[in-house]
Amino acid sequence: MHSTLNRRQFLTAGALTLTAAGLAGCSSRSGSATNTTSFVKPGSAAVTAAEAKRRRTGTVVQRTLTAEPVTLDLGGKTAKTWAYRGASATEPLRGNVGDTLKVALTNDLPDPTSVHWHGLALRNDMDGVPNLTQKPVQPGGSFAYEFTLPEPGTFWFHPHVGTQLDRGLYAPLIIDDPNEKADYDKEWVIVLDDWLDGVTATPDQVLAELEKGMIDHGGMDMGPMRMGNTLMGASSPLLGGDAGDVYYPLYLINGKPANDPQTFTAKPGERIRLRIINAGGDTAFRFGVAEHQLTITHTDGFPVEPSKAESVVLGMGERYDAVITAGDGAFAVIAEALGKQDQALAVLRTGSGTAPTKKTTLPPTKTPATASDLRAASAVGLPQRAVDRTLVLELTGGMEKYDWAINGKRMDMDRPMRDALGIKQGERVALEFKNSTTMWHPMHLHGHTYQLPGGGPRKDTAIVLPGKALRVEFDADNPGRWLTHCHNVYHGEAGMMTTIAYQEN
């Protein structure tokens, strides 16, 4: 993105009770660790030992990234923003599982920054969270990221400083498995984004506007109404009501708006693997290719039992891999901004025909696939065992005071260990996300992947609907200090984050 930047009910319905939680091991809320608890440090021997156990190929992949101000042409709109030199939506970083990735980051921005490697179970001191796993990289400074690529899949990276994610600072990270049997002819990486930076406002200006507070409309279907940079009344039944808070003038696929769409070319009958990433700040997308059926094969990097769908819903931070068989002609590649009455557009062209426009939409009567429709492939499902510890994470807050939080406590990124939740290495941990708000939240866990209930997919980011709950499980096999947070960048920055930290034995 540097030069051309770019239900079925969701998951588990109904509230889980604390009584049920208590049957599966000890249960605790944020703040359960005492002030005297000693936690594993990011550069500790335990972190080094975990890294040494990862399989390694001996190959070193070296790359450079420079975070810098840029000026973009977004379909005739000029936008001043920040982006990476060395990677973009159309220029992924790539390596094989087991390779050592070395990335030299230079910060040419006026503000501190970092790089978080979203979805990777990597070593803790490389996770890119300032004041938790590393010091922020100051303007004019640099940082050397070095870690083993732990598992194959579709991942991405972005800063973890303020609202920088809602600029152009992101790119895919694709980790290949040379032993994978590729049942496709082509591969396309497709990055979805909502865009406002340099067009209507900066993300910092948007956050300041939101933090003034407003009436919580509770997801009422009033139709979207713009008030400054705030979007009132954006509603989607797929998201349980309120679809988002922020007005975006543009929606992009691979850094290009609908009036200047990217064109993907193929031959009729070719099988194409799509690696789809939602890099947006405040928008869930319904993704599909007109007149084509998706066969979903992976989510958040991990394989699932192949599942056919007309379209799929992606919350911010989620990724899905799917395969399509290309038809003959020109077809719309669509990312519908749920509840916001707009969409991103690209073109699949295999033959003659008029290029589709924004008037082309996905079928309104079809029900898109969600994570709850999928099952983990047998090779990646967590082995069955008793839960040792249950952490209850109640999602709280609202629009009126813009006081988004976890268990009523707003994260202070200057003191990220203040309310840390303690776990121990080797435990099976259950996370209970209980959404007490009137809005949906895509909840992301750093450094691990959890499994959804009933043999559901392995994921690191999952949607929790308003008034509902989601219980997931993961194995505590990657020591360190890890964030879990809402991947709506404005909710997270307002305080809907907490730290899960390994206790020293």
C-alpha positions as CSV (number, residue, x, y, z in Angstrom):
1,M,0.0,0.0,0.0
2,H,3.0,2.3,-0.2
3,S,2.8,3.5,-3.7
4,T,-0.7,2.2,-4.7
5,L,-2.1,1.6,-1.1
6,N,-4.3,1.1,-0.9
7,R,-26.1,-17.8,11.8
8,R,-27.0,-18.5,11.9
9,Q,-26.1,-16.9,15.2
10,F,-22.4,-16.0,15.5
11,L,-20.4,-18.4,17.6
12,T,-22.2,-19.4,20.8
13,A,-25.6,-17.8,21.6
14,G,-26.9,-17.1,25.0
15,A,-25.1,-16.1,28.2
16,L,-22.8,-18.5,30.0
17,T,-23.2,-18.7,33.7
18,L,-20.5,-18.4,36.3
19,T,-21.8,-21.7,37.8
20,A,-21.0,-23.6,34.6
21,A,-17.7,-21.9,34.3
22,G,-16.7,-23.0,37.8
23,L,-17.2,-26.7,36.8
24,A,-14.2,-26.5,34.4
25,G,-11.4,-25.5,36.7
26,C,-10.7,-22.4,38.8
27,S,-12.4,-19.2,37.6
28,S,-11.2,-15.6,37.9
29,R,-11.8,-12.1,36.6
30,S,-9.4,-9.4,35.7
31,G,-7.3,-8.3,38.7
32,S,-7.2,-11.8,40.2
33,A,-3.4,-11.8,40.2
34,T,-2.1,-10.1,43.4
35,N,0.4,-7.2,43.4
36,T,3.0,-9.7,44.6
37,T,2.6,-12.1,41.7
38,S,5.8,-12.5,39.7
39,F,5.3,-12.8,36.0
40,V,7.5,-14.1,33.2
41,K,9.3,-11.3,31.5
42,P,9.4,-10.9,27.7
43,G,13.2,-11.6,27.5
44,S,13.2,-14.4,30.1
45,A,14.8,-17.8,29.8
46,A,11.3,-19.3,29.5
47,V,10.6,-17.3,26.3
48,T,14.0,-18.2,24.9
49,A,13.4,-21.9,25.6
50,A,10.0,-21.8,23.9
51,E,11.5,-20.3,20.8
52,A,14.3,-22.9,20.7
53,K,11.6,-25.7,20.6
54,R,10.1,-24.3,17.4
55,R,11.0,-26.2,14.2
56,R,13.6,-24.4,12.1
57,T,14.7,-24.7,8.5
58,G,18.0,-22.8,8.9
59,T,16.8,-20.3,6.3
60,V,16.9,-16.6,7.2
61,V,14.5,-14.2,5.5
62,Q,15.8,-10.6,5.8
63,R,13.6,-7.6,5.1
64,T,13.5,-3.9,5.8
65,L,10.5,-1.8,6.8
66,T,10.4,2.0,7.0
67,A,7.3,3.6,8.5
68,E,7.0,7.0,6.8
69,P,4.5,9.7,5.7
70,V,3.2,9.2,2.2
71,T,0.7,10.8,-0.2
72,L,-1.7,8.5,-2.0
73,D,-4.0,8.8,-4.9
74,L,-7.2,6.9,-3.9
75,G,-9.3,7.0,-7.1
76,G,-8.8,10.8,-7.6
77,K,-8.8,11.6,-3.9
78,T,-5.4,12.7,-2.5
79,A,-4.7,11.4,1.0
80,K,-1.7,12.2,3.2
81,T,-1.2,9.2,5.5
82,W,1.5,6.9,6.9
83,A,2.6,3.6,5.4
84,Y,5.5,1.2,5.1
85,R,8.2,1.2,2.6
86,G,9.1,-2.4,2.0
87,A,5.6,-4.0,2.4
88,S,2.0,-3.1,1.5
89,A,-1.4,-4.7,0.8
90,T,0.0,-5.8,-2.6
91,E,3.6,-6.5,-1.3
92,P,3.4,-9.1,1.4
93,L,6.3,-10.4,3.5
94,R,6.6,-14.1,2.9
95,G,8.6,-17.1,4.1
96,N,8.3,-20.8,4.9
97,V,7.3,-22.3,8.2
98,G,10.4,-22.7,10.3
99,D,12.3,-19.9,8.6
100,T,13.8,-17.2,10.7
101,L,12.3,-13.8,9.8
102,K,14.6,-10.8,10.4
103,V,12.9,-7.4,9.9
104,A,14.8,-4.2,10.4
105,L,12.2,-1.5,11.2
106,T,13.1,2.2,10.8
107,N,10.7,4.8,12.2
108,D,10.6,7.9,10.0
109,L,7.2,9.0,11.5
110,P,6.8,12.0,13.8
111,D,5.4,9.6,16.5
112,P,6.6,6.4,18.2
113,T,5.5,3.2,16.6
114,S,5.9,-0.6,16.7
115,V,5.1,-3.7,14.6
116,H,2.7,-6.4,16.0
117,W,2.7,-9.7,14.1
118,H,-1.0,-10.5,14.2
119,G,-2.0,-14.1,14.8
120,L,1.5,-15.5,15.3
121,A,2.5,-17.7,18.3
122,L,5.9,-16.1,18.2
123,R,8.4,-15.3,21.0
124,N,7.0,-12.7,23.4
125,D,9.7,-10.1,23.1
126,M,8.9,-9.8,19.4
127,D,5.1,-9.2,19.7
128,G,5.4,-5.5,19.3
129,V,3.3,-4.1,22.1
130,P,5.0,-1.0,23.6
131,N,5.4,-0.9,27.4
132,L,4.5,-4.6,27.5
133,T,6.9,-6.5,25.3
134,Q,9.2,-3.8,24.1
135,K,9.9,-0.1,24.3
136,P,8.2,2.0,21.6
137,V,10.3,2.8,18.6
138,Q,10.9,6.5,18.8
139,P,11.0,8.9,15.8
140,G,14.3,8.4,14.0
141,G,14.8,5.1,15.9
142,S,14.9,1.5,14.8
143,F,14.2,-2.0,16.1
144,A,15.3,-5.4,14.9
145,Y,12.5,-8.0,14.9
146,E,13.8,-11.6,14.7
147,F,11.7,-14.8,15.3
148,T,10.9,-18.2,13.9
149,L,7.9,-18.4,11.6
150,P,5.9,-20.8,13.8
151,E,3.1,-22.1,11.6
152,P,1.8,-21.8,8.0
153,G,-1.1,-19.6,7.2
154,T,-2.4,-16.2,6.3
155,F,-1.3,-13.5,8.8
156,W,-0.6,-9.8,8.8
157,F,1.2,-7.1,10.7
158,H,0.4,-3.5,11.9
159,P,1.4,-1.1,14.7
160,H,0.2,-1.4,18.2
161,V,0.5,2.3,19.1
162,G,-2.7,4.4,19.4
163,T,-4.9,4.5,16.3
164,Q,-2.0,4.0,13.8
165,L,-3.7,0.8,12.5
166,D,-6.4,3.0,10.8
167,R,-3.8,4.6,8.6
168,G,-1.9,2.7,5.9
169,L,0.5,0.9,8.2
170,Y,-0.3,-2.7,7.5
171,A,0.6,-5.6,5.2
172,P,0.1,-9.3,4.9
173,L,2.5,-11.9,6.2
174,I,2.2,-15.2,4.3
175,I,3.8,-18.3,5.8
176,D,4.0,-21.2,3.4
177,D,4.3,-24.9,4.0
178,P,6.4,-26.5,1.3
179,N,4.7,-29.9,2.0
180,E,1.2,-28.6,1.5
181,K,-0.6,-30.1,-1.4
182,A,-1.7,-27.1,-3.5
183,D,-5.1,-27.9,-5.1
184,Y,-5.3,-24.6,-7.0
185,D,-3.7,-22.8,-10.0
186,K,-3.4,-19.2,-8.7
187,E,-3.3,-17.4,-5.4
188,W,-4.4,-13.9,-4.6
189,V,-4.0,-12.0,-1.4
190,I,-7.0,-9.7,-0.8
191,V,-6.8,-7.0,1.9
192,L,-10.1,-5.3,2.9
193,D,-10.0,-1.9,4.5
194,D,-12.2,1.1,5.5
195,W,-10.4,4.4,4.8
196,L,-10.7,7.9,6.1
197,D,-7.1,9.1,6.9
198,G,-6.2,12.2,5.0
199,V,-9.7,12.3,3.3
200,T,-12.1,13.4,6.0
201,A,-10.0,13.2,9.2
202,T,-7.1,11.5,10.9
203,P,-7.8,8.5,13.1
204,D,-6.6,10.6,16.2
205,Q,-9.2,13.2,15.4
206,V,-11.9,10.5,15.1
207,L,-11.0,9.1,18.5
208,A,-11.1,12.5,20.1
209,E,-14.6,13.0,18.6
210,L,-15.8,9.7,19.9
211,E,-14.4,10.2,23.3
212,K,-16.6,13.3,23.8
213,G,-19.4,10.7,24.1
214,M,-22.8,10.4,22.5
215,I,-26.2,8.8,22.9
216,D,-26.0,5.0,22.6
217,H,-28.6,4.2,20.0
218,G,-28.5,0.5,20.9
219,G,-28.4,-0.7,17.3
220,M,-31.8,0.8,16.4
221,D,-32.4,0.6,12.7
222,M,-32.6,4.3,11.9
223,G,-30.4,3.9,8.8
224,P,-26.9,5.3,8.8
225,M,-26.6,9.0,9.5
226,R,-23.3,10.9,9.5
227,M,-22.6,13.3,12.3
228,G,-19.1,14.6,11.8
229,N,-16.9,11.5,11.6
230,T,-19.4,9.4,13.6
231,L,-21.9,7.1,11.9
232,M,-25.2,6.8,13.8
233,G,-27.7,4.1,13.0
234,A,-25.5,1.7,11.1
235,S,-27.2,-1.6,11.8
236,S,-26.8,-5.3,10.7
237,P,-28.7,-8.3,12.0
238,L,-25.6,-10.4,11.3
239,L,-23.8,-8.3,13.9
240,G,-26.7,-8.3,16.4
241,G,-27.6,-4.7,15.8
242,D,-25.1,-1.8,15.9
243,A,-22.7,-2.3,13.1
244,G,-20.1,0.4,13.7
245,D,-19.5,4.0,14.9
246,V,-17.2,5.6,12.3
247,Y,-18.0,7.2,9.0
248,Y,-15.6,6.1,6.2
249,P,-15.7,7.8,2.8
250,L,-13.9,5.0,1.1
251,Y,-13.7,1.2,1.2
252,L,-10.7,-0.5,-0.4
253,I,-9.5,-3.8,-1.8
254,N,-5.8,-3.9,-1.9
255,G,-5.6,-0.2,-1.5
256,K,-7.9,0.7,-4.4
257,P,-11.4,2.2,-4.2
258,A,-14.4,1.1,-6.2
259,N,-14.0,3.8,-8.9
260,D,-10.4,2.5,-9.6
261,P,-10.7,-1.2,-8.8
262,Q,-7.9,-3.8,-8.9
263,T,-8.4,-6.3,-11.7
264,F,-7.5,-9.9,-11.1
265,T,-7.0,-12.0,-14.2
266,A,-7.3,-15.7,-14.7
267,K,-8.4,-18.3,-17.3
268,P,-11.9,-19.8,-17.1
269,G,-11.9,-23.0,-15.1
270,E,-8.8,-22.1,-13.1
271,R,-8.9,-22.7,-9.3
272,I,-7.9,-19.7,-7.3
273,R,-6.9,-19.6,-3.7
274,L,-8.0,-16.3,-2.0
275,R,-6.3,-15.2,1.2
276,I,-8.7,-12.6,2.6
277,I,-7.7,-10.2,5.4
278,N,-9.9,-7.6,7.1
279,A,-7.5,-4.8,8.0
280,G,-10.3,-2.3,8.8
281,G,-10.6,-0.2,11.9
282,D,-14.4,-0.3,12.5
283,T,-16.0,-2.3,9.8
284,A,-17.1,-5.9,9.4
285,F,-17.2,-7.1,5.7
286,R,-19.3,-9.6,3.9
287,F,-17.0,-10.9,1.2
288,G,-17.9,-12.8,-1.9
289,V,-17.3,-13.1,-5.7
290,A,-20.4,-12.6,-7.8
291,E,-21.7,-15.8,-9.4
292,H,-19.0,-17.8,-7.7
293,Q,-19.1,-20.2,-4.8
294,L,-16.5,-20.1,-2.1
295,T,-15.0,-23.2,-0.6
296,I,-13.6,-22.1,2.7
297,T,-10.4,-23.9,3.7
298,H,-8.8,-21.9,6.5
299,T,-9.6,-19.3,9.0
300,D,-6.9,-17.2,10.9
301,G,-4.2,-19.4,9.3
302,F,-5.6,-22.8,10.4
303,P,-7.3,-25.4,8.2
304,V,-11.0,-26.2,8.5
305,E,-13.1,-28.9,7.0
306,P,-13.8,-27.5,3.6
307,S,-17.1,-25.7,3.6
308,K,-19.1,-24.2,0.7
309,A,-20.6,-20.7,1.0
310,E,-21.9,-17.9,-1.2
311,S,-20.0,-15.3,1.0
312,V,-18.3,-15.0,4.4
313,V,-18.3,-12.4,7.2
314,L,-15.0,-11.1,8.4
315,G,-14.6,-9.0,11.6
316,M,-11.6,-6.7,12.0
317,G,-8.5,-8.8,12.3
318,E,-10.0,-12.0,11.0
319,R,-8.7,-13.9,7.9
320,Y,-10.3,-16.5,5.7
321,D,-8.8,-18.6,2.9
322,A,-11.2,-19.8,0.2
323,V,-11.0,-21.4,-3.2
324,I,-13.1,-20.5,-6.2
325,T,-13.3,-21.9,-9.7
326,A,-13.2,-19.0,-12.2
327,G,-16.1,-18.6,-14.5
328,D,-16.0,-17.0,-18.0
329,G,-16.4,-13.2,-18.1
330,A,-15.9,-10.3,-15.8
331,F,-17.2,-10.6,-12.2
332,A,-17.4,-8.3,-9.2
333,V,-15.3,-9.1,-6.2
334,I,-17.3,-7.5,-3.4
335,A,-16.7,-6.6,0.3
336,E,-19.9,-5.3,1.6
337,A,-19.5,-2.9,4.6
338,L,-22.1,-4.5,6.9
339,G,-24.7,-2.0,8.1
340,K,-22.9,1.0,6.4
341,Q,-24.7,0.8,3.0
342,D,-21.4,0.9,1.0
343,Q,-18.9,-1.6,-0.3
344,A,-15.4,-2.2,-1.7
345,L,-15.0,-3.6,-5.2
346,A,-12.5,-5.4,-7.3
347,V,-12.8,-7.2,-10.6
348,L,-12.2,-10.9,-11.6
349,R,-11.7,-11.0,-15.4
350,T,-11.3,-14.2,-17.3
351,G,-12.8,-13.1,-20.7
352,S,-14.8,-10.4,-22.4
353,G,-17.6,-8.5,-20.8
354,T,-18.3,-5.1,-19.2
355,A,-16.5,-4.5,-16.0
356,P,-18.9,-4.6,-13.0
357,T,-19.6,-1.4,-11.0
358,K,-20.6,-0.7,-7.4
359,K,-24.2,-1.3,-8.5
360,T,-23.3,-5.0,-8.5
361,T,-24.2,-6.5,-5.1
362,L,-24.1,-9.8,-3.4
363,P,-27.5,-11.6,-3.2
364,P,-29.5,-10.0,-0.4
365,T,-31.3,-13.2,0.5
366,K,-28.3,-15.4,1.0
367,T,-26.9,-16.1,4.5
368,P,-23.1,-15.7,4.7
369,A,-20.8,-18.2,6.4
370,T,-19.5,-17.3,9.9
371,A,-17.0,-19.0,12.2
372,S,-19.8,-20.9,13.9
373,D,-20.4,-22.8,10.6
374,L,-16.9,-24.2,10.5
375,R,-15.1,-27.1,12.1
376,A,-11.4,-27.4,12.6
377,A,-9.5,-29.9,10.5
378,S,-8.7,-33.0,12.6
379,A,-4.9,-32.3,12.5
380,V,-5.3,-28.9,14.2
381,G,-8.0,-29.5,16.8
382,L,-7.0,-29.2,20.4
383,P,-6.7,-32.6,22.2
384,Q,-9.5,-33.1,24.7
385,R,-8.5,-32.5,28.3
386,A,-9.9,-30.8,31.4
387,V,-9.8,-27.1,31.7
388,D,-7.4,-26.0,34.5
389,R,-8.3,-22.3,34.6
390,T,-11.2,-20.2,33.4
391,L,-10.8,-16.4,32.9
392,V,-14.0,-14.4,32.7
393,L,-13.7,-11.4,30.5
394,E,-16.8,-9.2,30.6
395,L,-17.0,-6.7,27.8
396,T,-18.4,-3.5,29.2
397,G,-18.9,0.2,28.3
398,G,-20.8,2.1,25.6
399,M,-21.0,5.0,23.3
400,E,-22.5,7.5,25.8
401,K,-19.2,7.8,27.8
402,Y,-17.0,5.9,25.3
403,D,-15.8,3.9,28.3
404,W,-15.1,0.5,26.5
405,A,-13.4,-1.8,29.0
406,I,-12.9,-5.4,30.1
407,N,-14.5,-6.3,33.5
408,G,-15.2,-2.6,34.0
409,K,-11.4,-1.7,33.9
410,R,-10.0,0.3,31.1
411,M,-6.5,-0.6,30.0
412,D,-3.8,2.0,30.7
413,M,-1.1,1.3,28.1
414,D,1.4,3.1,30.3
415,R,0.7,0.4,33.0
416,P,-0.3,-2.7,31.0
417,M,0.4,-5.1,33.8
418,R,-1.8,-3.3,36.4
419,D,-4.7,-5.7,36.1
420,A,-3.0,-8.7,34.5
421,L,-4.7,-12.1,34.6
422,G,-2.3,-14.8,35.6
423,I,-2.0,-18.2,34.1
424,K,0.6,-21.0,34.3
425,Q,2.5,-22.8,31.6
426,G,1.0,-26.1,30.6
427,E,-2.5,-25.2,31.6
428,R,-5.6,-25.6,29.5
429,V,-7.2,-22.2,29.8
430,A,-10.8,-21.3,29.0
431,L,-11.7,-17.7,28.1
432,E,-15.3,-16.6,28.6
433,F,-16.0,-13.5,26.6
434,K,-19.3,-12.1,28.0
435,N,-20.6,-9.2,26.0
436,S,-22.6,-6.9,28.3
437,T,-22.6,-4.1,25.7
438,T,-25.0,-3.2,22.8
439,M,-22.3,-3.7,20.2
440,W,-20.4,-6.5,18.7
441,H,-16.6,-6.9,19.4
442,P,-14.0,-8.9,17.5
443,M,-11.8,-10.3,20.4
444,H,-8.2,-11.0,19.6
445,L,-5.7,-13.0,21.7
446,H,-2.0,-12.4,21.2
447,G,0.5,-15.2,21.0
448,H,-1.9,-18.1,20.9
449,T,-4.8,-19.6,19.0
450,Y,-7.9,-20.8,20.7
451,Q,-10.6,-23.2,19.6
452,L,-14.2,-22.4,19.3
453,P,-16.8,-24.7,21.0
454,G,-18.0,-28.0,19.6
455,G,-14.9,-28.7,17.5
456,G,-15.1,-25.3,15.9
457,P,-12.2,-23.6,14.1
458,R,-8.9,-22.6,15.6
459,K,-8.7,-18.8,15.7
460,D,-7.0,-15.8,17.2
461,T,-9.9,-13.3,16.5
462,A,-13.6,-14.0,16.9
463,I,-16.8,-12.0,17.0
464,V,-18.8,-11.8,20.2
465,L,-22.3,-10.5,19.6
466,P,-24.0,-8.0,21.9
467,G,-25.7,-9.6,24.9
468,K,-24.1,-13.0,24.1
469,A,-21.1,-15.0,25.3
470,L,-18.4,-17.0,23.8
471,R,-16.3,-19.6,25.6
472,V,-13.1,-20.7,23.9
473,E,-10.1,-22.7,25.0
474,F,-6.3,-22.6,24.4
475,D,-3.2,-24.3,25.7
476,A,-0.8,-22.1,27.7
477,D,2.3,-23.2,25.7
478,N,3.9,-19.8,24.8
479,P,5.2,-18.0,27.9
480,G,5.2,-14.3,28.2
481,R,2.8,-11.3,28.6
482,W,0.1,-11.1,26.1
483,L,-2.7,-8.7,25.2
484,T,-6.3,-9.7,24.6
485,H,-8.5,-6.9,23.2
486,C,-11.2,-5.8,20.9
487,H,-9.9,-5.3,17.4
488,N,-12.1,-2.3,16.8
489,V,-9.2,0.1,17.0
490,Y,-11.2,2.8,18.7
491,H,-12.7,0.4,21.3
492,G,-9.3,-1.0,22.0
493,E,-7.6,2.4,22.3
494,A,-10.5,3.6,24.6
495,G,-9.6,0.7,27.0
496,M,-11.1,-2.6,25.9
497,M,-7.9,-4.5,26.5
498,T,-6.3,-6.6,29.2
499,T,-3.1,-8.6,29.7
500,I,-2.9,-12.3,30.2
501,A,0.5,-13.1,31.8
502,Y,2.3,-16.3,32.6
503,Q,3.2,-16.6,36.3
504,E,6.7,-17.6,37.2
505,N,6.9,-21.1,38.7
